[in-house]
Amino acid sequence: MGDEELREPEDGEWPYVDASTAALDLLGSAADSYLEDLRFRLERGQDGRALHVCEGILLGLYRLRNDRSTEALRLAGDAVLPSLARQAHGAFVSLPRGRGRLTPRRRPWRVPKAFITRHLTEWASLFEPRRLR
């Protein structure tokens, strides 16, 4: 955080931020570098590597779903991690394609269903095409 964010407001009162919103912001900030890596790989046509980065983000978030060891995760509630997973998946499927093997004409961007059903069992419905619209 910078000095601007740490200064007390002029009126002396901090605005109220819902705990789940604060947790989403915190966890989202932590995921930003991974999403940047995903974008970097897609822009350079590294389709397979981008897919692995996306799978890693989703799997990492999924494994955190029962972890309440940190305050942010306790405050996050049950909806925050799936929300971040949908954001990561949405970023992956909507990013522009580079010069790699997977082109819009040949195959749409999609995390393989086998990966989702094997590793993200409880979240499988989040990634069904009708839920992503």
Secondary structure, 3 states (H helix, E strand, C coil): CCHHHHCCCCCCCCCCCCHHHHHHHHHHHHHHHHHHHHHHHHHCCCHHHHHHHHHHHHHHHHHHCCCCCCHHHHHHHHHHHHHHHHHHHHHHHHCCCCCCCCCCCCCCCCCCHHHHHHHCHHHHHHHCHHHHC
